[in-house]
Amino acid sequence: MAEGNSLQVLPPGAGYGIVIGIGGFFAALMLSITWMQNRYTAFSTHQAEEFNTASRSIKPGLIAAGIVSYGICGPMWYGATGSFQILLFAIIAIKIKAHAPGAHTFPEIVLARHGKIAHITYLFNGLATNMLVGACLVLGGSQVVAALTDMNVYAACFLIPLVVAVYVIVGGLRSTFLCDYTHTVILFLAIFIFGFLMYCTSPIIGSPSAFYDLLVSASQQMPIARNTEGSYLTFRSVDGLIFAVDLLVAGFSTVWLDQAYWQRAIASRPETSVRAYLLGGIAWYGIPYGFATAMGLGCAALTSSPSFPTYPQALTSAQNNAGLSSPATAIALLGKGGAVLMLLLLFMAVTSSTSAELIAVSSLLTFDVYKTYIHPASSSQRLVQVSHAGIVIYALVLATFCCILNAAGVNLTWLLTVLGVIVGAAGLPVGLVLLWPRMSTAATIASPWIGLAMGLIAWFVTTVKRSGSITVDTTGDVTNAVAGNLASCGGGAVVAFVLTFIFPKQHISTQARDIERANKIKGVRAPTVESTSPDPQHSPEGEVGDAEKAAEISTAKEGPINKHEKPPKSSPEAEAVVPTGNELVDYLEAKQMEPMDPELVKKGEKLAVAFNWIYLLIALILVPFTLFGTGYVCEEHSKIVRLSSMLTMT
């Protein structure tokens, strides 16, 4: 029987072999494909129109640990809330193409509209989000690899991001897209194998009917508190509903504040950006709902099987929170082969997602730190060097951060539960900056910090009142965390609206550099103007003002521009960018993006808004709350039995 948090069925060499060997193989493969593509084709993957959001999320597989504790409603809530965040981002994507097609990063949009203090605020929240999301990926993956192979967890924390950094540095943005597509194929193959084993071919279960019977038995032997009849087959789970709220708040943070999502929206074709996110959001739903139902609930169903790694005992709470429910199910189904397949699935998802985070942080450090505050006139070659350094720095800092979290006893479930408390306050305000023209500078700056303070106070006070002390375990309790999540996210949103009406002013800059930056972000090739003295009431020294008003100042000096004429170029120097071979820098620096056609914008907005309303009403309100309110417990029906028998015979 496994001891502690370990389910070791493979030697340590297997862990190192997968992390280093397979990681190195895919690094070499990605570099070879990138070289051949550069050498023999003209295709540019940085303009890929399909966003592989599903492959970026290892969390559906690992979070099955928490889903086991809520029954069948857990996978439903995870899929519904996660997909909703991606679908909502379709609205952000269309706004980027319409109003900020020349932006490199989302803090840069904030800089152009609300100044440097606001820029630093959202740069901090963006980097914090990338750090926490990266920690979910790397720490969660490292702990599972260590549990299955007894590989040193600290070695895994360093090796995983560094292996990924190798091909990201050489291949740049293109390698992350290729990595996504390649890894997704392997991910889906592994998911299909586990799904068919669970419901069709496994001698242990092998049919939906047997799966149902085992879950009924598990409900009697290991009932879930605050579930109807203690059942795994009910949608009425109080803890499951609280978990859904935590996920909803965390989702706004991990999507709306993650530069990886913004960067892919920026690099997409305008005419397909909305469709890409809508398709990606719907495709994402099936992974946590299907995979976690099979592997998460399968853990409960197989606990009584002699092939279960901890038989005759169930997994401990610590093992569940460490993300070991799915690996335990894989071992019960396929033995050591299941452990290897689970490690492969895990590694593919972790490395695919981590590559996107590396590129995202590199962009923030290159454009929002180095080029904005250190060397604004830096050459493209210098930006390449900075982007490479940013990737290495983030990989090392992330690895160190994961080691600290592991030493403190933190796991994936804790990180995901409290993530919204830490950065959730900035999630809705950053969306309002782009979606609501009236958003004031005071509201933009203050709302994330006030929301964060409200979230931390609510989190700690609730923890002390309910649990008596503040520890890793008590702060990670879903009920304690939901108070902080709601206060942080809700407080940030409310403060943003209130402060906008109380302090409606937006900063304006008349500095030539600020106007040129605003025009480039808007996709307007307006002529530059001479610097003039700023208005002390609106523009303190060094502040960047509202992009729209700044553009009006620049065009007013030159007279009105005929809307049918092609706007003049801003400067010859801006167009004469020497190719560097790194498409991350070449594309973002040299590409002058035009605003999306207004008619296409209207059509895209209508499609995105309608789709989101329909999804919200059906997937997040009508279906789940109807099932929750009735206290319905799934029953076995004769049609299901006949269908499963036919599938088994086939």
ROTOR-786062 format. One record per residue (C-alpha): x, y negated, z; residue in one letter. Coordinates in steps of 0.25 Angstrom, whole numbers, plus 2048, in hexadecimal, padded with zeros to 3 digits. Example, Ala and Ser with C-alpha at 12.3 -4.5 7.8 and 13.67 -1.06 7.14 Angstrom:
2
{r {831,812,81F},'A'}
{r {837,804,81D},'S'}
! end
This chain:
650
{r {800,800,800},'M'}
{r {805,7F2,7FD},'A'}
{r {80A,7EA,808},'E'}
{r {809,7DB,80B},'G'}
{r {806,7D4,7FE},'N'}
{r {80D,7DE,7F5},'S'}
{r {807,7E7,7EB},'L'}
{r {814,7EC,7E6},'Q'}
{r {813,7F7,7DC},'V'}
{r {81F,7F2,7D3},'L'}
{r {82D,7F0,7D6},'P'}
{r {833,7E2,7D7},'P'}
{r {83A,7E4,7CA},'G'}
{r {82C,7E5,7C3},'A'}
{r {82A,7D7,7C8},'G'}
{r {837,7D1,7C4},'Y'}
{r {835,7D8,7B6},'G'}
{r {828,7D2,7B4},'I'}
{r {82C,7C4,7B8},'V'}
{r {839,7C4,7B2},'I'}
{r {838,7CE,7A7},'G'}
{r {82B,7CC,7A1},'I'}
{r {82C,7BD,7A4},'G'}
{r {839,7BD,79C},'G'}
{r {833,7C5,791},'F'}
{r {828,7BB,78F},'F'}
{r {831,7AF,790},'A'}
{r {839,7B5,785},'A'}
{r {82D,7B8,77D},'L'}
{r {827,7AA,77F},'M'}
{r {834,7A4,77B},'L'}
{r {835,7AD,76E},'S'}
{r {827,7AA,76A},'I'}
{r {82A,79B,76C},'T'}
{r {837,79B,764},'W'}
{r {830,7A3,758},'M'}
{r {824,79A,759},'Q'}
{r {82D,78D,758},'N'}
{r {836,794,74D},'R'}
{r {82B,79A,744},'Y'}
{r {81E,793,746},'T'}
{r {818,785,747},'A'}
{r {80E,789,752},'F'}
{r {80E,781,75E},'S'}
{r {808,787,76B},'T'}
{r {808,77A,773},'H'}
{r {7FB,777,76A},'Q'}
{r {7F5,784,76E},'A'}
{r {7E6,783,76E},'E'}
{r {7E2,78E,778},'E'}
{r {7E5,78C,787},'F'}
{r {7E9,799,78D},'N'}
{r {7E3,795,79B},'T'}
{r {7E0,7A3,79F},'A'}
{r {7EE,7A8,79E},'S'}
{r {7F3,79D,7A7},'R'}
{r {7EB,7A2,7B3},'S'}
{r {7F1,7AD,7BB},'I'}
{r {7E8,7A9,7C6},'K'}
{r {7DC,7B2,7C2},'P'}
{r {7E5,7BE,7C4},'G'}
{r {7EB,7BA,7D1},'L'}
{r {7DF,7B3,7D7},'I'}
{r {7D8,7C1,7D6},'A'}
{r {7DD,7C2,7E4},'A'}
{r {7D4,7B7,7E9},'G'}
{r {7C9,7BC,7E0},'I'}
{r {7C8,7C9,7E7},'V'}
{r {7C4,7C2,7F4},'S'}
{r {7B7,7BC,7ED},'Y'}
{r {7B2,7C8,7E4},'G'}
{r {7AD,7C7,7D6},'I'}
{r {7AA,7B8,7D8},'C'}
{r {7B9,7B5,7D9},'G'}
{r {7BD,7B8,7CA},'P'}
{r {7B0,7B0,7C6},'M'}
{r {7B3,7A4,7CD},'W'}
{r {7C2,7A4,7C9},'Y'}
{r {7BF,7A5,7BB},'G'}
{r {7B3,79B,7BB},'A'}
{r {7BB,790,7C2},'T'}
{r {7C8,792,7BB},'G'}
{r {7C2,792,7AD},'S'}
{r {7BA,785,7B1},'F'}
{r {7C7,77E,7B4},'Q'}
{r {7CC,781,7A6},'I'}
{r {7BF,77E,79F},'L'}
{r {7BF,770,7A6},'L'}
{r {7CD,76D,7A1},'F'}
{r {7C7,76E,793},'A'}
{r {7C1,760,796},'I'}
{r {7CF,75B,79B},'I'}
{r {7D5,761,78E},'A'}
{r {7CC,759,785},'I'}
{r {7CE,74C,78D},'K'}
{r {7DD,74E,78B},'I'}
{r {7DC,74F,77C},'K'}
{r {7D3,743,77C},'A'}
{r {7D9,739,785},'H'}
{r {7E7,73E,788},'A'}
{r {7EC,746,77D},'P'}
{r {7FB,741,77E},'G'}
{r {7FC,745,78D},'A'}
{r {807,74F,791},'H'}
{r {801,752,79F},'T'}
{r {7F5,74F,7A8},'F'}
{r {7FD,746,7B1},'P'}
{r {801,73D,7A5},'E'}
{r {7F3,73A,7A2},'I'}
{r {7F1,736,7B1},'V'}
{r {7FE,72D,7AF},'L'}
{r {7F8,726,7A3},'A'}
{r {7EB,723,7A9},'R'}
{r {7EE,721,7B8},'H'}
{r {7FD,71E,7BB},'G'}
{r {809,724,7C1},'K'}
{r {803,727,7CF},'I'}
{r {7F7,72E,7C9},'A'}
{r {801,735,7C0},'H'}
{r {80A,73A,7CC},'I'}
{r {7FD,73F,7D3},'T'}
{r {7F9,748,7C8},'Y'}
{r {807,74C,7C4},'L'}
{r {808,751,7D3},'F'}
{r {7FB,759,7D2},'N'}
{r {7FF,75F,7C4},'G'}
{r {80C,764,7C9},'L'}
{r {806,769,7D6},'A'}
{r {7FB,770,7CE},'T'}
{r {806,777,7C5},'N'}
{r {80E,77B,7D1},'M'}
{r {802,781,7D8},'L'}
{r {7FD,788,7CC},'V'}
{r {80B,78D,7C9},'G'}
{r {80C,792,7D7},'A'}
{r {7FE,79A,7D5},'C'}
{r {804,7A0,7C9},'L'}
{r {813,7A3,7CD},'V'}
{r {810,7A6,7DC},'L'}
{r {804,7AF,7D9},'G'}
{r {80C,7B6,7CF},'G'}
{r {818,7B8,7D7},'S'}
{r {811,7BD,7E3},'Q'}
{r {809,7C8,7DB},'V'}
{r {816,7CC,7D4},'V'}
{r {81D,7CD,7E1},'A'}
{r {812,7D5,7E7},'A'}
{r {812,7DF,7DC},'L'}
{r {821,7E1,7DA},'T'}
{r {827,7DC,7E7},'D'}
{r {82F,7D2,7DE},'M'}
{r {834,7C6,7E6},'N'}
{r {828,7BC,7E6},'V'}
{r {832,7B0,7E7},'Y'}
{r {83A,7B6,7DB},'A'}
{r {82D,7B7,7D3},'A'}
{r {829,7A8,7D7},'C'}
{r {836,7A3,7D0},'F'}
{r {837,7AD,7C4},'L'}
{r {829,7AB,7BF},'I'}
{r {829,79C,7BC},'P'}
{r {838,79D,7B8},'L'}
{r {835,7A8,7AD},'V'}
{r {82A,7A0,7A8},'V'}
{r {832,793,7A8},'A'}
{r {83C,799,79E},'V'}
{r {833,79A,792},'Y'}
{r {82B,78E,796},'V'}
{r {838,786,795},'I'}
{r {83D,78B,788},'V'}
{r {82F,78D,781},'G'}
{r {828,781,787},'G'}
{r {819,77F,786},'L'}
{r {818,789,77A},'R'}
{r {81D,795,782},'S'}
{r {812,792,78D},'T'}
{r {807,794,782},'F'}
{r {80E,7A0,77C},'L'}
{r {80F,7A6,78A},'C'}
{r {801,7A3,78D},'D'}
{r {7FC,7AB,781},'Y'}
{r {806,7B7,783},'T'}
{r {803,7B8,791},'H'}
{r {7F4,7B7,790},'T'}
{r {7F4,7C3,787},'V'}
{r {7FB,7CC,791},'I'}
{r {7F2,7C6,79C},'L'}
{r {7E5,7CA,795},'F'}
{r {7EB,7D8,792},'L'}
{r {7EE,7DA,7A1},'A'}
{r {7E0,7D5,7A5},'I'}
{r {7D9,7DE,79B},'F'}
{r {7E1,7EA,7A0},'I'}
{r {7DD,7E7,7AE},'F'}
{r {7CE,7E4,7AA},'G'}
{r {7CC,7F1,7A2},'F'}
{r {7D3,7F9,7AD},'L'}
{r {7CA,7F4,7B8},'M'}
{r {7BD,7F5,7B0},'Y'}
{r {7BF,800,7A6},'C'}
{r {7CB,80A,7A7},'T'}
{r {7D1,80B,7B5},'S'}
{r {7CE,818,7BC},'P'}
{r {7CD,810,7C9},'I'}
{r {7C2,807,7C5},'I'}
{r {7C0,807,7B6},'G'}
{r {7B1,802,7B5},'S'}
{r {7A9,7F6,7B9},'P'}
{r {7A0,7FF,7C1},'S'}
{r {7AC,805,7C9},'A'}
{r {7B1,7F7,7CB},'F'}
{r {7A4,7F3,7D1},'Y'}
{r {7A3,7FF,7DA},'D'}
{r {7B1,7FC,7E0},'L'}
{r {7AD,7ED,7E2},'L'}
{r {7A1,7F1,7EA},'V'}
{r {7A9,7FA,7F2},'S'}
{r {7B4,7F0,7F5},'A'}
{r {7A9,7E6,7F9},'S'}
{r {7A4,7EF,804},'Q'}
{r {7B2,7F3,809},'Q'}
{r {7B9,7E5,807},'M'}
{r {7AD,7DB,807},'P'}
{r {7B0,7CC,803},'I'}
{r {7AC,7C2,80E},'A'}
{r {7A1,7B8,809},'R'}
{r {79E,7C0,7FD},'N'}
{r {790,7C5,7FB},'T'}
{r {790,7D3,802},'E'}
{r {79F,7D2,802},'G'}
{r {79F,7D6,7F4},'S'}
{r {7A9,7D4,7E9},'Y'}
{r {79E,7D4,7DF},'L'}
{r {797,7C8,7E3},'T'}
{r {798,7BA,7DE},'F'}
{r {794,7B4,7EB},'R'}
{r {7A1,7B2,7F2},'S'}
{r {7A3,7A6,7FB},'V'}
{r {7B2,7A7,7FB},'D'}
{r {7B1,7A9,7EC},'G'}
{r {7AA,79C,7EA},'L'}
{r {7B4,794,7F3},'I'}
{r {7BF,79B,7EB},'F'}
{r {7B8,796,7DE},'A'}
{r {7B8,787,7E4},'V'}
{r {7C7,789,7E7},'D'}
{r {7CA,78E,7D8},'L'}
{r {7C1,782,7D2},'L'}
{r {7CA,778,7D9},'V'}
{r {7D7,77F,7D7},'A'}
{r {7D3,780,7C8},'G'}
{r {7D1,771,7C6},'F'}
{r {7E0,770,7CC},'S'}
{r {7E6,77B,7C4},'T'}
{r {7E0,777,7B7},'V'}
{r {7DE,768,7B7},'W'}
{r {7EB,765,7BE},'L'}
{r {7F3,76F,7B7},'D'}
{r {7FC,769,7AC},'Q'}
{r {7FC,777,7A5},'A'}
{r {7ED,775,7A1},'Y'}
{r {7EF,766,79D},'W'}
{r {7FB,76A,795},'Q'}
{r {7F4,774,78D},'R'}
{r {7E9,76A,78A},'A'}
{r {7F3,760,786},'I'}
{r {7FA,76A,77C},'A'}
{r {7ED,76F,776},'S'}
{r {7E6,76B,769},'R'}
{r {7DC,760,76C},'P'}
{r {7D1,767,764},'E'}
{r {7D2,774,76C},'T'}
{r {7D6,770,77A},'S'}
{r {7C8,771,77F},'V'}
{r {7C5,77E,779},'R'}
{r {7D2,784,77E},'A'}
{r {7CE,781,78D},'Y'}
{r {7C0,785,78B},'L'}
{r {7C4,793,785},'L'}
{r {7CF,794,78F},'G'}
{r {7C6,791,79B},'G'}
{r {7BC,79C,797},'I'}
{r {7C7,7A6,794},'A'}
{r {7CD,7A3,7A2},'W'}
{r {7C0,7A8,7A9},'Y'}
{r {7C1,7B6,7A5},'G'}
{r {7CF,7B8,7AB},'I'}
{r {7CC,7B6,7BA},'P'}
{r {7BE,7BB,7B9},'Y'}
{r {7C2,7C8,7B1},'G'}
{r {7D0,7CB,7B7},'F'}
{r {7CD,7C7,7C5},'A'}
{r {7C0,7CF,7C5},'T'}
{r {7C7,7DB,7C1},'A'}
{r {7D4,7DA,7C9},'M'}
{r {7CF,7D2,7D5},'G'}
{r {7C3,7DA,7D8},'L'}
{r {7CA,7E6,7D3},'G'}
{r {7D3,7E4,7DF},'C'}
{r {7C7,7E6,7E8},'A'}
{r {7C1,7F1,7E0},'A'}
{r {7CE,7F9,7E0},'L'}
{r {7D2,7F7,7EF},'T'}
{r {7CC,805,7F2},'S'}
{r {7D4,80C,7E7},'S'}
{r {7E1,814,7EB},'P'}
{r {7E8,80D,7DF},'S'}
{r {7E6,7FF,7E6},'F'}
{r {7F4,7FB,7EB},'P'}
{r {7F0,7F8,7F9},'T'}
{r {7E6,803,7FA},'Y'}
{r {7DE,806,803},'P'}
{r {7E0,7F7,808},'Q'}
{r {7DB,7EB,800},'A'}
{r {7E4,7E0,7FC},'L'}
{r {7E7,7D6,808},'T'}
{r {7E2,7C8,807},'S'}
{r {7F1,7C4,805},'A'}
{r {7F2,7CD,7F9},'Q'}
{r {7E6,7C8,7F3},'N'}
{r {7EA,7BA,7F5},'N'}
{r {7F8,7BD,7EF},'A'}
{r {7F1,7C1,7E2},'G'}
{r {7F2,7D0,7E3},'L'}
{r {7E4,7D5,7E1},'S'}
{r {7E6,7D6,7D2},'S'}
{r {7F3,7DD,7D2},'P'}
{r {7ED,7E7,7DC},'A'}
{r {7E2,7EA,7D3},'T'}
{r {7EC,7EC,7C7},'A'}
{r {7F4,7F6,7D0},'I'}
{r {7E8,7FD,7D4},'A'}
{r {7E4,7FF,7C5},'L'}
{r {7F1,801,7BE},'L'}
{r {7FC,804,7C9},'G'}
{r {809,7FE,7C6},'K'}
{r {805,7FB,7B8},'G'}
{r {7FA,7F2,7BD},'G'}
{r {804,7EB,7C5},'A'}
{r {80D,7E8,7B9},'V'}
{r {801,7E4,7B1},'L'}
{r {7FD,7DA,7BC},'M'}
{r {80B,7D5,7BD},'L'}
{r {80B,7D3,7AE},'L'}
{r {7FE,7CC,7AE},'L'}
{r {802,7C3,7BA},'L'}
{r {80F,7BF,7B3},'F'}
{r {809,7BB,7A6},'M'}
{r {7FF,7B2,7AC},'A'}
{r {809,7AC,7B6},'V'}
{r {813,7A9,7AC},'T'}
{r {809,7A4,7A2},'S'}
{r {803,79A,7AC},'S'}
{r {811,796,7B2},'T'}
{r {816,792,7A4},'S'}
{r {80A,789,7A3},'A'}
{r {80D,783,7B0},'E'}
{r {81C,781,7AD},'L'}
{r {819,779,7A0},'I'}
{r {80F,771,7A8},'A'}
{r {818,76D,7B3},'V'}
{r {823,76A,7A9},'S'}
{r {81A,760,7A2},'S'}
{r {816,759,7AE},'L'}
{r {825,758,7B2},'L'}
{r {829,754,7A4},'T'}
{r {81F,749,7A1},'F'}
{r {819,745,7AE},'D'}
{r {826,744,7B6},'V'}
{r {832,743,7AD},'Y'}
{r {82D,73B,7A2},'K'}
{r {823,733,7AA},'T'}
{r {82C,72F,7B6},'Y'}
{r {83B,733,7B3},'I'}
{r {83E,731,7A4},'H'}
{r {832,72C,79B},'P'}
{r {83A,72A,78F},'A'}
{r {841,738,78F},'S'}
{r {843,740,782},'S'}
{r {83C,74C,77E},'S'}
{r {849,755,781},'Q'}
{r {849,74F,78F},'R'}
{r {83B,753,791},'L'}
{r {83E,761,78D},'V'}
{r {849,762,797},'Q'}
{r {83F,75D,7A2},'V'}
{r {834,766,79E},'S'}
{r {83E,772,79F},'H'}
{r {843,76D,7AD},'A'}
{r {834,76B,7B1},'G'}
{r {831,77A,7AE},'I'}
{r {83D,77F,7B6},'V'}
{r {83A,775,7C2},'I'}
{r {82C,77A,7C2},'Y'}
{r {82F,788,7C1},'A'}
{r {839,787,7CD},'L'}
{r {830,77E,7D6},'V'}
{r {824,788,7D3},'L'}
{r {82C,794,7D7},'A'}
{r {831,78D,7E4},'T'}
{r {823,789,7E7},'F'}
{r {81D,797,7E5},'C'}
{r {828,79C,7EE},'C'}
{r {824,792,7F9},'I'}
{r {816,796,7F8},'L'}
{r {819,7A5,7F8},'N'}
{r {821,7A3,805},'A'}
{r {816,79B,80B},'A'}
{r {80C,7A7,808},'G'}
{r {804,7A0,7FD},'V'}
{r {7FE,7A8,7F2},'N'}
{r {7F6,7A5,7E5},'L'}
{r {7E8,7A6,7EC},'T'}
{r {7EC,79B,7F6},'W'}
{r {7F2,792,7EB},'L'}
{r {7E6,793,7E2},'L'}
{r {7DD,791,7EE},'T'}
{r {7E3,784,7F2},'V'}
{r {7E8,77E,7E5},'L'}
{r {7DC,775,7E4},'G'}
{r {7DF,76F,7F1},'V'}
{r {7ED,76A,7ED},'I'}
{r {7EA,765,7DF},'V'}
{r {7DB,766,7DD},'G'}
{r {7D9,757,7E1},'A'}
{r {7E0,753,7D3},'A'}
{r {7D8,75D,7CB},'G'}
{r {7CC,755,7C8},'L'}
{r {7D2,747,7C8},'P'}
{r {7DC,74B,7BD},'V'}
{r {7D0,74F,7B4},'G'}
{r {7C9,742,7B7},'L'}
{r {7D5,73A,7B2},'V'}
{r {7D3,740,7A5},'L'}
{r {7C4,742,7A5},'L'}
{r {7BF,735,7AC},'W'}
{r {7C4,728,7A6},'P'}
{r {7C0,720,7B3},'R'}
{r {7C9,728,7BC},'M'}
{r {7D1,71D,7C4},'S'}
{r {7E0,71D,7C7},'T'}
{r {7DD,71C,7D6},'A'}
{r {7D4,729,7D5},'A'}
{r {7DE,730,7CC},'T'}
{r {7E9,72E,7D6},'I'}
{r {7E2,72F,7E4},'A'}
{r {7D8,73B,7E1},'S'}
{r {7E2,746,7E1},'P'}
{r {7E9,742,7ED},'W'}
{r {7DC,73F,7F5},'I'}
{r {7D6,74C,7F0},'G'}
{r {7E3,754,7F4},'L'}
{r {7E2,74E,802},'A'}
{r {7D3,751,804},'M'}
{r {7D6,760,7FF},'G'}
{r {7E2,762,809},'L'}
{r {7DA,75D,814},'I'}
{r {7CE,765,811},'A'}
{r {7D6,771,80F},'W'}
{r {7DE,771,81C},'F'}
{r {7D2,76C,825},'V'}
{r {7CA,777,81F},'T'}
{r {7D5,781,821},'T'}
{r {7D7,77D,830},'V'}
{r {7C8,77D,833},'K'}
{r {7C5,78B,82C},'R'}
{r {7D2,792,82F},'S'}
{r {7D8,78C,83B},'G'}
{r {7E6,789,835},'S'}
{r {7ED,786,828},'I'}
{r {7F5,791,822},'T'}
{r {7F7,797,814},'V'}
{r {7EB,7A1,816},'D'}
{r {7E1,797,81C},'T'}
{r {7E4,78C,811},'T'}
{r {7E2,796,806},'G'}
{r {7D4,79A,80B},'D'}
{r {7CB,797,800},'V'}
{r {7C1,790,809},'T'}
{r {7CB,787,80F},'N'}
{r {7D1,784,802},'A'}
{r {7C4,781,7FB},'V'}
{r {7C2,775,805},'A'}
{r {7D0,76F,800},'G'}
{r {7CD,772,7F1},'N'}
{r {7BF,76B,7F1},'L'}
{r {7C5,75F,7F9},'A'}
{r {7D1,75E,7F0},'S'}
{r {7CA,75F,7E3},'C'}
{r {7BD,759,7E6},'G'}
{r {7C4,74E,7EE},'G'}
{r {7CD,74A,7E3},'G'}
{r {7C1,749,7D9},'A'}
{r {7B8,741,7E2},'V'}
{r {7C3,737,7E6},'V'}
{r {7C6,736,7D7},'A'}
{r {7B8,731,7D4},'F'}
{r {7B7,728,7E0},'V'}
{r {7C4,721,7DF},'L'}
{r {7C1,71F,7D0},'T'}
{r {7B5,717,7D3},'F'}
{r {7BB,710,7DF},'I'}
{r {7C9,70D,7D8},'F'}
{r {7C5,70D,7C9},'P'}
{r {7D2,706,7C4},'K'}
{r {7DB,70E,7BA},'Q'}
{r {7EA,709,7B9},'H'}
{r {7EE,703,7AC},'I'}
{r {7FC,702,7A7},'S'}
{r {801,6F8,79C},'T'}
{r {80F,6FE,79C},'Q'}
{r {813,702,78E},'A'}
{r {818,710,792},'R'}
{r {80C,713,799},'D'}
{r {803,70E,78E},'I'}
{r {80B,717,784},'E'}
{r {80A,723,78D},'R'}
{r {7FB,721,78E},'A'}
{r {7F9,720,77F},'N'}
{r {801,72C,77D},'K'}
{r {7F9,734,787},'I'}
{r {7EC,72F,780},'K'}
{r {7F2,733,772},'G'}
{r {7F1,724,76E},'V'}
{r {7FD,71F,766},'R'}
{r {7FC,710,76B},'A'}
{r {807,706,769},'P'}
{r {80F,703,776},'T'}
{r {80E,6F6,77C},'V'}
{r {817,6ED,784},'E'}
{r {817,6EF,793},'S'}
{r {80F,6E4,79A},'T'}
{r {80D,6E1,7A9},'S'}
{r {803,6EA,7B0},'P'}
{r {7F7,6E5,7B7},'D'}
{r {7FA,6E6,7C5},'P'}
{r {7EC,6EA,7C9},'Q'}
{r {7EC,6F6,7C0},'H'}
{r {7FA,6FA,7BD},'S'}
{r {805,6FB,7C7},'P'}
{r {813,6FB,7C2},'E'}
{r {816,709,7BC},'G'}
{r {807,70E,7BC},'E'}
{r {801,714,7AF},'V'}
{r {7F3,70F,7AC},'G'}
{r {7E7,714,7A6},'D'}
{r {7EA,71A,798},'A'}
{r {7DE,715,791},'E'}
{r {7DF,706,796},'K'}
{r {7EE,707,793},'A'}
{r {7EB,70B,785},'A'}
{r {7E2,6FF,783},'E'}
{r {7EC,6F6,788},'I'}
{r {7F6,6FB,77D},'S'}
{r {7EC,6FB,772},'T'}
{r {7E7,6ED,775},'A'}
{r {7F5,6E7,773},'K'}
{r {7F5,6EC,765},'E'}
{r {7E7,6EA,761},'G'}
{r {7DC,6F4,75F},'P'}
{r {7DF,700,757},'I'}
{r {7D6,705,74C},'N'}
{r {7D0,712,750},'K'}
{r {7D3,718,742},'H'}
{r {7E1,714,742},'E'}
{r {7EC,71D,747},'K'}
{r {7F2,717,754},'P'}
{r {800,713,753},'P'}
{r {80B,71C,759},'K'}
{r {810,718,767},'S'}
{r {81F,718,764},'S'}
{r {828,71F,75A},'P'}
{r {830,724,766},'E'}
{r {824,72C,76C},'A'}
{r {823,733,75F},'E'}
{r {831,737,75C},'A'}
{r {833,742,766},'V'}
{r {83E,74C,763},'V'}
{r {839,75B,763},'P'}
{r {83F,762,76F},'T'}
{r {83A,770,76C},'G'}
{r {832,770,779},'N'}
{r {824,76F,775},'E'}
{r {81F,76A,783},'L'}
{r {827,75D,781},'V'}
{r {826,75C,772},'D'}
{r {817,75E,772},'Y'}
{r {814,755,77E},'L'}
{r {81E,74A,77A},'E'}
{r {81D,749,76B},'A'}
{r {80E,74D,769},'K'}
{r {805,740,767},'Q'}
{r {7F8,746,76A},'M'}
{r {7EB,73F,764},'E'}
{r {7DF,73E,76C},'P'}
{r {7D4,748,769},'M'}
{r {7C9,744,75F},'D'}
{r {7BE,73E,767},'P'}
{r {7B4,747,761},'E'}
{r {7BB,753,764},'L'}
{r {7BD,74E,772},'V'}
{r {7AE,74D,774},'K'}
{r {7AB,75B,76E},'K'}
{r {7B6,761,777},'G'}
{r {7B1,759,784},'E'}
{r {7A2,75E,781},'K'}
{r {7A7,76C,77F},'L'}
{r {7B0,76C,78C},'A'}
{r {7A5,765,795},'V'}
{r {79A,76E,790},'A'}
{r {7A2,77B,792},'F'}
{r {7A6,777,7A0},'N'}
{r {798,774,7A4},'W'}
{r {793,781,79F},'I'}
{r {79E,789,7A5},'Y'}
{r {79C,781,7B3},'L'}
{r {78E,784,7B3},'L'}
{r {78F,793,7AF},'I'}
{r {79C,798,7B5},'A'}
{r {79E,78F,7C1},'L'}
{r {78F,78C,7C5},'I'}
{r {784,795,7C0},'L'}
{r {78A,7A3,7C0},'V'}
{r {793,7A3,7CC},'P'}
{r {78A,79B,7D5},'F'}
{r {77E,7A3,7D1},'T'}
{r {785,7B0,7D4},'L'}
{r {78A,7AA,7E1},'F'}
{r {77D,7A5,7E6},'G'}
{r {776,7B2,7E3},'T'}
{r {780,7BA,7EB},'G'}
{r {780,7C4,7DF},'Y'}
{r {789,7D0,7E1},'V'}
{r {78C,7D7,7D4},'C'}
{r {785,7E5,7D2},'E'}
{r {789,7F1,7C9},'E'}
{r {77F,7F2,7BD},'H'}
{r {77D,7FE,7B5},'S'}
{r {780,7F6,7A8},'K'}
{r {78E,7F4,7AE},'I'}
{r {790,802,7B1},'V'}
{r {78C,807,7A3},'R'}
{r {795,7FC,79D},'L'}
{r {7A1,800,7A5},'S'}
{r {79F,80F,7A2},'S'}
{r {79F,80C,793},'M'}
{r {7AC,803,795},'L'}
{r {7B2,80E,79C},'T'}
{r {7AE,819,792},'M'}
{r {7B3,810,787},'T'}
! end
